[in-house]
Amino acid sequence: MATVNITVNKDTKIGASLIEIARNLSRQYKSVVVHDEISEEAWLVEEMKKSRKTGKGNKKKVIEFLSE
């Protein structure tokens, strides 16, 4: 699975529409995931929880983050 990051201005009509479309797709399909912008610390905590809970967290990214 590929990861694509898209930056959208949610204050515009097209930006808000694109976000809503992505959220609808994420509810229907597991292969689409919408992440709201969060701090690095919050991201790290979520990745660690996911990894501990399911074993499917992105361990490589967590280790890279901790190595910086």
C-alpha positions as CSV (number, residue, x, y, z in Angstrom):
1,M,0.0,0.0,0.0
2,A,1.3,3.5,-0.9
3,T,1.1,6.4,1.4
4,V,0.2,9.8,-0.1
5,N,0.1,13.0,1.9
6,I,-2.2,15.8,0.6
7,T,-2.3,19.3,2.1
8,V,-5.7,20.8,1.8
9,N,-7.0,24.2,2.8
10,K,-10.2,23.2,4.6
11,D,-11.4,26.9,4.5
12,T,-12.1,26.7,0.8
13,K,-15.1,25.0,-0.8
14,I,-13.0,22.5,-2.8
15,G,-10.8,21.8,0.1
16,A,-13.7,21.1,2.4
17,S,-15.3,18.9,-0.3
18,L,-12.2,16.9,-0.8
19,I,-11.8,16.3,3.0
20,E,-15.4,15.1,3.2
21,I,-15.0,12.8,0.2
22,A,-11.9,11.3,1.8
23,R,-13.7,10.8,5.1
24,N,-16.6,9.1,3.4
25,L,-14.2,6.8,1.6
26,S,-12.4,6.0,4.8
27,R,-15.7,4.9,6.4
28,Q,-16.3,2.5,3.4
29,Y,-12.8,1.2,2.8
30,K,-10.1,0.1,5.1
31,S,-7.5,1.0,2.5
32,V,-8.3,4.8,2.8
33,V,-7.3,6.4,6.1
34,V,-7.7,10.1,6.9
35,H,-5.4,11.6,9.5
36,D,-6.1,15.1,10.9
37,E,-3.0,17.2,11.4
38,I,-1.5,16.3,14.8
39,S,1.7,17.1,16.6
40,E,4.7,14.8,16.3
41,E,4.3,13.8,20.0
42,A,0.7,12.9,19.5
43,W,1.5,10.9,16.4
44,L,4.3,9.1,18.2
45,V,1.9,8.1,21.0
46,E,-0.8,6.9,18.5
47,E,1.8,4.8,16.6
48,M,3.1,3.3,19.8
49,K,-0.4,2.4,21.0
50,K,-1.3,0.9,17.6
51,S,1.9,-1.1,17.5
52,R,1.3,-2.4,21.0
53,K,-2.3,-3.2,20.4
54,T,-2.2,-4.8,16.9
55,G,1.5,-5.2,16.1
56,K,0.8,-3.2,12.9
57,G,2.2,0.2,13.9
58,N,4.8,1.7,11.6
59,K,7.8,0.6,13.8
60,K,10.4,1.9,11.2
61,K,9.0,5.4,11.4
62,V,8.8,5.3,15.2
63,I,12.5,4.2,15.4
64,E,13.5,6.9,12.8
65,F,11.6,9.5,14.9
66,L,13.3,8.4,18.1
67,S,16.7,8.4,16.5
68,E,16.5,12.1,15.5
